[in-house]
């Protein structure tokens, strides 16, 4: 269903935080790092070590991205 609506990825790890922030009247900008990929017809395990490694590799890029966004806000 999400793919039919145009989504390339779906993540739910920040949903509760966004709901709480919006409830408090805050504006929200979400930036995510996809650490593992599963397709509906090809589910595989996501070992914690791999998730941590991928997140670590993305750290520098995410830092630069957030810094650039903050400069413009």
N, C-alpha and C positions, 0 to 999 in steps of 0.2 A: 504494500500500500504506500509506504513512504517513497519508494522509488517512483511510483506512478505520480506522486505529488511533486517530484523533482528533487528529492533528497539524494545526496551522494553518501551521507553517513548519518548515523543516529547514535547519539550518546545521551545517557540519562544521569550521569554522575553529578550534574549541577542543577538538576531540576528543582529539588527541594530548596536550595539556596536562592534560586531565582524567584521562586514563589514567595519565599519569606521576604526578600528584598522588595519585590513589587508590592507586597502587602503593606510594607512600611513606607511606600511612596517613592522608593529609590528608582533611579534609572539604571538599567543593566546593560552592560556590553559583555557578551560571552566570547571567550577565546578558548578553544580546546586543542588538546594534543591527542591525536588518535594513537594509542599505543599497541593496539592489536586489531586485526581485521578478521572478521568472520562473515561468510556469505550464508544465506539461508540454506543452501544446498551443500554447504561444505563447512560445518562447524568443527573447530579444532580447539584443543586446550590452549590456554594462554598462561604459560608458566610465569610466576611472579618475577623471576630473574629477568625474563625477556621484557616484560612490561617496564620494569625499572630501567633497564638498559636503554630502551627506546625513548623513554621519558628523559633520561639524562642526555641523550644525543640531541634532543630537541631543545634543551634548556637555553643555549646561547641564542638560537634563532627566536625563541619566544621572548627572551629578555629584550632583544633589539626591537621586536614587533611592539611589545607593550610600551617601551620607551618612546617609540615613534608615535604611537597612538596618544599617549599622555601629553606629548608636546603639542598636539593639535587640538586637544580638548580644552 
